[in-house]
């Protein structure tokens, strides 16, 4: 039986220089993209100004709504579990300087992955894997293009296929390309994605497998 294991204890600190706003941190399986099915410790940071109307974690948008957690405490929480892949997500995680967090995670033996919309001016942190997931609601900063290992575009309507293709010329040749239906539109858009991938085999389908398997 596949069960999510929530982080049990965290330490709230007033040393904001070595702390980040954490909405949640938990151990589960990666459900999307190139690392689907792998055990991962997710660190969801508060703060986002992209404004996707279909976002399923709108409660992450306000960074001030979430406690500042020390980086040492964040990493200590991750070390409670056997997996050594840490996924930094949000919100929009690059709203924060992630240099110290990623360095501390890597010293502790973690692979550091990020999912970002790429809208921020700086790409901070040391990354083993960058999932670039652009959104129509805010233009990404071109600085993200040559750092992306994976392009994952959410397909909400048919115009999103052209939106996805518009980034491909700017990415590295070995960047993996994924199309993923927005969950509430799966019945309508998934058959279109299947047809698109069959006709454009450089793309792959990304499914939110954690939702299909009912893994929180």
C-alpha positions as a Markdown table, in Angstrom:
| # | Residue | x | y | z |
|---|---|---|---|---|
| 1 | Unk | 0.0 | 0.0 | 0.0 |
| 2 | Unk | 1.4 | 3.4 | -1.0 |
| 3 | Unk | 1.1 | 6.0 | 1.8 |
| 4 | Unk | 2.4 | 9.5 | 2.1 |
| 5 | Unk | 4.5 | 10.1 | 5.2 |
| 6 | Unk | 4.1 | 13.6 | 6.5 |
| 7 | Unk | 7.0 | 15.3 | 8.2 |
| 8 | Unk | 6.3 | 15.1 | 11.9 |
| 9 | Unk | 8.4 | 17.9 | 13.5 |
| 10 | Unk | 9.7 | 21.2 | 12.3 |
| 11 | Unk | 11.5 | 24.0 | 14.2 |
| 12 | Unk | 10.3 | 27.5 | 13.7 |
| 13 | Unk | 13.1 | 30.1 | 13.8 |
| 14 | Unk | 13.3 | 33.9 | 13.9 |
| 15 | Unk | 16.6 | 33.8 | 12.0 |
| 16 | Unk | 15.1 | 34.7 | 8.6 |
| 17 | Unk | 18.4 | 34.8 | 6.8 |
| 18 | Unk | 18.7 | 31.0 | 7.2 |
| 19 | Unk | 15.0 | 30.2 | 6.9 |
| 20 | Unk | 12.3 | 29.8 | 4.2 |
| 21 | Unk | 8.5 | 30.0 | 4.3 |
| 22 | Unk | 7.3 | 26.4 | 4.2 |
| 23 | Unk | 3.7 | 25.5 | 3.3 |
| 24 | Unk | 4.4 | 21.8 | 3.7 |
| 25 | Unk | 7.1 | 19.2 | 3.5 |
| 26 | Unk | 6.4 | 15.5 | 3.0 |
| 27 | Unk | 7.8 | 12.2 | 1.8 |
| 28 | Unk | 5.9 | 10.5 | -1.1 |
| 29 | Unk | 6.3 | 9.5 | -4.7 |
| 30 | Unk | 7.0 | 11.9 | -7.5 |
| 31 | Unk | 3.8 | 11.7 | -9.6 |
| 32 | Unk | 4.8 | 13.8 | -12.7 |
| 33 | Unk | 7.4 | 14.3 | -15.4 |
| 34 | Unk | 10.7 | 12.6 | -15.9 |
| 35 | Unk | 11.1 | 11.2 | -12.4 |
| 36 | Unk | 7.6 | 9.7 | -12.1 |
| 37 | Unk | 7.4 | 6.9 | -9.6 |
| 38 | Unk | 10.5 | 7.7 | -7.6 |
| 39 | Unk | 10.5 | 8.3 | -3.9 |
| 40 | Unk | 10.9 | 12.0 | -3.2 |
| 41 | Unk | 10.9 | 14.5 | -0.3 |
| 42 | Unk | 8.8 | 17.5 | -1.3 |
| 43 | Unk | 9.5 | 20.9 | 0.1 |
| 44 | Unk | 6.7 | 23.3 | -0.9 |
| 45 | Unk | 7.6 | 26.9 | -0.4 |
| 46 | Unk | 5.1 | 29.7 | 0.1 |
| 47 | Unk | 5.0 | 32.6 | -2.3 |
| 48 | Unk | 3.8 | 32.9 | -5.9 |
| 49 | Unk | 2.6 | 35.8 | -8.1 |
| 50 | Unk | 2.0 | 33.9 | -11.3 |
| 51 | Unk | -1.8 | 33.5 | -10.6 |
| 52 | Unk | -2.9 | 30.4 | -12.5 |
| 53 | Unk | -6.6 | 30.3 | -12.1 |
| 54 | Unk | -6.6 | 26.4 | -12.1 |
| 55 | Unk | -3.8 | 26.2 | -9.5 |
| 56 | Unk | -4.6 | 23.4 | -7.0 |
| 57 | Unk | -2.4 | 24.9 | -4.3 |
| 58 | Unk | -3.6 | 28.5 | -4.2 |
| 59 | Unk | -3.0 | 28.5 | -0.4 |
| 60 | Unk | 0.7 | 28.6 | -1.3 |
| 61 | Unk | 0.5 | 32.0 | -2.9 |
| 62 | Unk | 0.9 | 34.2 | 0.2 |
| 63 | Unk | 4.4 | 33.6 | 1.6 |
| 64 | Unk | 3.5 | 35.5 | 4.8 |
| 65 | Unk | 0.8 | 32.9 | 5.5 |
| 66 | Unk | 3.4 | 30.2 | 6.2 |
| 67 | Unk | 6.0 | 29.8 | 9.0 |
| 68 | Unk | 9.7 | 30.5 | 8.4 |
| 69 | Unk | 11.5 | 27.3 | 8.9 |
| 70 | Unk | 15.3 | 27.0 | 9.4 |
| 71 | Unk | 17.2 | 25.4 | 6.6 |
| 72 | Unk | 18.8 | 23.0 | 9.1 |
| 73 | Unk | 15.4 | 21.9 | 10.3 |
| 74 | Unk | 14.1 | 21.5 | 6.7 |
| 75 | Unk | 17.1 | 19.2 | 5.9 |
| 76 | Unk | 16.7 | 17.3 | 9.2 |
| 77 | Unk | 13.1 | 16.6 | 8.3 |
| 78 | Unk | 14.2 | 15.2 | 4.9 |
| 79 | Unk | 16.8 | 13.0 | 6.5 |
| 80 | Unk | 14.1 | 11.1 | 8.4 |
| 81 | Unk | 13.3 | 9.1 | 5.3 |
| 82 | Unk | 15.4 | 6.8 | 3.1 |
| 83 | Unk | 14.8 | 8.6 | -0.3 |
| 84 | Unk | 17.5 | 11.0 | -1.3 |
| 85 | Unk | 15.7 | 13.1 | -4.0 |
| 86 | Unk | 14.5 | 16.4 | -2.8 |
| 87 | Unk | 12.0 | 18.3 | -4.9 |
| 88 | Unk | 11.6 | 22.0 | -4.3 |
| 89 | Unk | 8.3 | 23.3 | -5.5 |
| 90 | Unk | 5.7 | 25.9 | -4.6 |
| 91 | Unk | 4.2 | 28.3 | -5.1 |
| 92 | Unk | 7.1 | 29.7 | -7.2 |
| 93 | Unk | 10.2 | 28.6 | -5.3 |
| 94 | Unk | 12.6 | 30.9 | -7.1 |
| 95 | Unk | 11.0 | 33.8 | -5.4 |
| 96 | Unk | 13.5 | 32.9 | -2.7 |
| 97 | Unk | 17.3 | 32.6 | -2.7 |
| 98 | Unk | 17.8 | 28.8 | -2.7 |
| 99 | Unk | 21.6 | 28.8 | -2.6 |
| 100 | Unk | 21.9 | 27.7 | 1.1 |
| 101 | Unk | 19.1 | 25.2 | 1.0 |
| 102 | Unk | 20.4 | 23.3 | -2.0 |
| 103 | Unk | 24.0 | 23.4 | -0.8 |
| 104 | Unk | 22.9 | 22.0 | 2.6 |
| 105 | Unk | 20.7 | 19.3 | 0.9 |
| 106 | Unk | 23.6 | 18.3 | -1.4 |
| 107 | Unk | 26.0 | 18.0 | 1.5 |
| 108 | Unk | 23.5 | 15.7 | 3.1 |
| 109 | Unk | 23.5 | 13.5 | 0.0 |
| 110 | Unk | 20.4 | 14.6 | -1.7 |
| 111 | Unk | 19.7 | 15.1 | -5.4 |
| 112 | Unk | 18.1 | 18.5 | -5.7 |
| 113 | Unk | 15.2 | 19.0 | -8.2 |
| 114 | Unk | 13.1 | 22.0 | -8.8 |
| 115 | Unk | 9.9 | 22.8 | -10.5 |
| 116 | Unk | 9.6 | 26.4 | -11.6 |
| 117 | Unk | 7.6 | 28.6 | -13.9 |
| 118 | Unk | 10.9 | 30.5 | -14.6 |
| 119 | Unk | 9.4 | 33.9 | -14.1 |
| 120 | Unk | 12.0 | 35.1 | -11.6 |
| 121 | Unk | 15.0 | 37.3 | -12.5 |
| 122 | Unk | 17.5 | 35.0 | -10.7 |
| 123 | Unk | 17.9 | 31.2 | -10.8 |
| 124 | Unk | 19.5 | 30.6 | -7.5 |
| 125 | Unk | 20.6 | 27.3 | -6.0 |
| 126 | Unk | 22.6 | 24.3 | -7.2 |
| 127 | Unk | 20.3 | 21.9 | -9.2 |
| 128 | Unk | 20.7 | 18.4 | -10.4 |
| 129 | Unk | 17.4 | 18.6 | -12.3 |
| 130 | Unk | 15.3 | 21.6 | -13.4 |
| 131 | Unk | 11.7 | 21.2 | -14.5 |
| 132 | Unk | 10.7 | 24.3 | -16.3 |
| 133 | Unk | 6.9 | 24.6 | -16.3 |
| 134 | Unk | 5.9 | 27.9 | -18.0 |
| 135 | Unk | 2.5 | 29.5 | -17.6 |
| 136 | Unk | 0.6 | 31.8 | -19.9 |
| 137 | Unk | -0.2 | 34.1 | -17.0 |
| 138 | Unk | 3.3 | 35.5 | -16.6 |
| 139 | Unk | 6.2 | 35.5 | -19.1 |
| 140 | Unk | 9.3 | 33.5 | -18.1 |
| 141 | Unk | 12.7 | 34.9 | -17.8 |
| 142 | Unk | 14.9 | 33.6 | -20.7 |
| 143 | Unk | 17.6 | 32.8 | -18.1 |
| 144 | Unk | 15.8 | 29.6 | -17.3 |
| 145 | Unk | 16.0 | 28.2 | -20.9 |
| 146 | Unk | 19.5 | 26.8 | -20.9 |
| 147 | Unk | 19.1 | 25.4 | -17.4 |
| 148 | Unk | 16.0 | 23.3 | -18.1 |
| 149 | Unk | 16.4 | 19.5 | -18.1 |
| 150 | Unk | 12.6 | 19.1 | -18.6 |
| 151 | Unk | 9.9 | 21.2 | -20.1 |
| 152 | Unk | 6.5 | 20.4 | -18.7 |
| 153 | Unk | 3.5 | 22.3 | -20.1 |
| 154 | Unk | 0.0 | 22.1 | -18.6 |
| 155 | Unk | -2.6 | 21.7 | -21.4 |
| 156 | Unk | -5.8 | 23.4 | -20.4 |
| 157 | Unk | -7.1 | 24.2 | -23.9 |
| 158 | Unk | -6.0 | 23.6 | -27.5 |
| 159 | Unk | -4.0 | 26.8 | -27.8 |
| 160 | Unk | -1.6 | 25.5 | -25.2 |
| 161 | Unk | 0.0 | 23.2 | -27.7 |
| 162 | Unk | 1.3 | 26.1 | -29.6 |
| 163 | Unk | 2.4 | 27.7 | -26.4 |
| 164 | Unk | 4.4 | 24.6 | -25.5 |
| 165 | Unk | 6.1 | 24.5 | -28.9 |
| 166 | Unk | 7.1 | 28.2 | -28.7 |
| 167 | Unk | 9.8 | 27.3 | -26.1 |
| 168 | Unk | 11.4 | 24.4 | -27.8 |
| 169 | Unk | 13.8 | 26.3 | -30.0 |
| 170 | Unk | 15.3 | 28.0 | -27.0 |
| 171 | Unk | 16.0 | 24.9 | -25.0 |
| 172 | Unk | 18.9 | 22.5 | -25.0 |
| 173 | Unk | 18.6 | 19.6 | -27.5 |
| 174 | Unk | 18.4 | 17.0 | -24.8 |
| 175 | Unk | 15.7 | 18.7 | -22.8 |
| 176 | Unk | 12.8 | 16.3 | -22.2 |
| 177 | Unk | 9.4 | 17.5 | -23.4 |
| 178 | Unk | 6.2 | 16.7 | -21.6 |
| 179 | Unk | 2.6 | 17.7 | -22.0 |
| 180 | Unk | 0.3 | 17.2 | -19.0 |
| 181 | Unk | -3.4 | 17.8 | -18.9 |
| 182 | Unk | -4.9 | 20.1 | -16.3 |
| 183 | Unk | -6.6 | 17.7 | -13.9 |
| 184 | Unk | -10.2 | 19.1 | -14.2 |
| 185 | Unk | -9.9 | 19.0 | -18.0 |
| 186 | Unk | -8.5 | 15.4 | -18.3 |
| 187 | Unk | -11.6 | 13.9 | -20.0 |
| 188 | Unk | -11.5 | 16.4 | -22.8 |
| 189 | Unk | -7.8 | 17.2 | -23.2 |
| 190 | Unk | -6.1 | 13.9 | -22.6 |
| 191 | Unk | -7.3 | 12.3 | -25.9 |
| 192 | Unk | -6.0 | 15.4 | -27.7 |
| 193 | Unk | -2.6 | 15.1 | -26.0 |
| 194 | Unk | -2.4 | 11.5 | -27.0 |
| 195 | Unk | -3.1 | 12.4 | -30.7 |
| 196 | Unk | -0.6 | 15.3 | -30.5 |
| 197 | Unk | 2.2 | 13.0 | -29.1 |
| 198 | Unk | 1.5 | 10.4 | -31.8 |
| 199 | Unk | 2.0 | 13.1 | -34.4 |
| 200 | Unk | 4.8 | 14.8 | -32.6 |
| 201 | Unk | 6.9 | 12.0 | -31.0 |
| 202 | Unk | 9.5 | 14.3 | -29.6 |
| 203 | Unk | 6.9 | 15.0 | -26.9 |
| 204 | Unk | 5.9 | 12.6 | -24.1 |
| 205 | Unk | 2.7 | 12.5 | -21.9 |
| 206 | Unk | 3.1 | 13.4 | -18.2 |
| 207 | Unk | 0.3 | 12.1 | -16.0 |
| 208 | Unk | -0.5 | 13.1 | -12.5 |
| 209 | Unk | -0.1 | 9.5 | -11.4 |
| 210 | Unk | -0.3 | 10.3 | -7.7 |
| 211 | Unk | -3.9 | 11.4 | -8.4 |
| 212 | Unk | -4.8 | 8.3 | -10.4 |
| 213 | Unk | -3.3 | 6.1 | -7.6 |
| 214 | Unk | -4.9 | 8.3 | -4.9 |
| 215 | Unk | -1.6 | 9.1 | -3.2 |
| 216 | Unk | -2.0 | 12.4 | -1.3 |
